[in-house]
Amino acid sequence: MRLGLLAVCLIACAAAGPAAAASLSKSYSYFTIGGRTLAEIQNELDRKGPRLHGTGGRHPGATRMEFKTHVGYRDHRGRCEIARVRVALIAKLILPRWVQRGADSEVRLVWETLAADIRRHEEAHVAIARDHARALERQLAAIRPQRDCAAARRLVQETTDRQLARHDAQQARFDVIEGRDFEQRILRLLDQRRKQAAARR
């Protein structure tokens, strides 16, 4: 799940140069849960999981993302053009860490499967965001010279708002699809892990 608001910082500067590829800064933090049964683990996730601002509910994992956009402007032949664009994505993934080791092998297998899927889900959110950061950077770099820098800034803001709205919509669609397919996906992953474990014996 995504967590937090998307922040955009527009900075005017005089530096010239080509647009750089959108950069990604990714970090991880963990919240600790216990429990020896699946019901206890679920209760721990419900009680300690990160809270989403939009819903107020808790989730087994979350990603806080921030888009930082730096745009430089310059005068050229009486018009204002984009001189430099850099979009940076800062992603902070919040994941569960299970510390109880007294559970039976089946509970451990289910937890390992679930934890891997939670991480995959949050990493996918980051990948979606990075695609949109790159798209935003390309769109801003392609803005044509405007009559003045006030007009250029307005166009930068409008372009940014449109792209971030597309980003939010895609992230929401991803969550809907993932939630709908969750049970079948986990059962399929569990079956694969059981077969792998049997093959190693």
QUIVEN-V545367 format. One record per backbone hydrogen bond with DSSP energy under -0.5 kcal/mol. NH is the residue of the N-H (numbers start at 1). CO is the residue of the C=O. E is the energy in kcal/mol with one decimal. If there is no record, write none. Layout:
BEGIN
nh	co	e
NH	CO	E
NH	CO	E
END
This chain:
BEGIN
nh	co	e
3	63	-3.1
7	5	-0.6
10	8	-0.6
11	9	-0.6
12	10	-0.5
17	83	-1.0
20	85	-1.3
23	87	-1.7
25	89	-2.8
27	91	-2.2
29	93	-2.5
31	95	-1.9
33	97	-2.6
41	37	-2.4
42	38	-2.6
43	39	-2.2
44	40	-2.1
45	41	-2.4
46	42	-2.5
47	43	-1.7
48	44	-2.7
49	45	-2.1
50	59	-0.6
52	57	-2.8
56	52	-2.8
59	50	-1.9
62	94	-2.0
63	1	-2.1
64	92	-2.7
65	3	-0.8
65	63	-0.5
66	90	-2.1
68	66	-0.6
68	88	-3.2
69	67	-0.6
70	68	-0.5
70	86	-3.1
71	11	-0.7
71	69	-0.5
72	84	-3.3
73	13	-1.4
74	81	-2.0
76	79	-3.3
79	76	-1.2
80	146	-2.9
81	74	-2.8
81	79	-0.6
83	72	-2.9
83	81	-0.5
84	72	-1.4
86	70	-2.2
88	68	-3.0
88	86	-0.5
89	23	-2.8
90	66	-2.8
90	88	-0.5
91	25	-3.2
91	89	-0.6
92	64	-2.8
93	27	-2.9
93	91	-0.5
94	62	-3.4
95	29	-2.4
95	93	-0.5
97	31	-2.4
99	33	-2.2
108	104	-2.1
109	105	-2.3
110	106	-2.4
111	107	-2.7
112	108	-2.7
113	109	-2.0
114	110	-2.7
115	111	-3.4
116	112	-1.8
117	113	-1.8
118	114	-2.5
119	115	-2.2
120	116	-2.4
121	117	-2.5
122	118	-2.2
123	119	-2.6
124	120	-2.1
125	121	-1.6
126	122	-1.7
127	123	-2.1
128	124	-2.3
129	125	-2.3
130	126	-2.6
131	127	-2.1
132	128	-1.8
133	129	-2.3
134	130	-2.4
135	131	-2.1
136	132	-2.6
137	133	-2.3
138	134	-2.2
139	135	-2.5
140	136	-2.6
141	137	-2.2
142	138	-1.3
143	140	-1.3
146	80	-3.1
152	148	-1.7
153	149	-2.6
154	150	-2.0
155	151	-2.1
156	152	-2.3
157	153	-2.5
158	154	-2.5
159	155	-2.5
160	156	-2.5
161	157	-2.8
162	158	-2.1
163	159	-2.2
164	160	-2.6
165	161	-1.8
166	162	-2.0
167	163	-2.3
168	164	-2.6
169	165	-2.2
170	166	-2.4
171	167	-2.6
172	168	-2.3
173	169	-2.3
174	170	-2.4
175	171	-2.1
176	172	-2.1
177	173	-2.5
178	174	-2.8
179	175	-2.6
180	176	-2.2
181	177	-1.9
182	179	-0.7
185	181	-2.5
186	182	-2.7
187	183	-2.4
188	184	-2.2
189	185	-2.5
190	186	-2.8
191	187	-2.2
192	188	-2.0
193	189	-2.4
194	190	-2.5
195	191	-2.2
196	192	-2.3
197	193	-2.6
198	194	-2.4
199	195	-2.1
200	196	-1.2
201	197	-0.6
201	198	-0.7
END
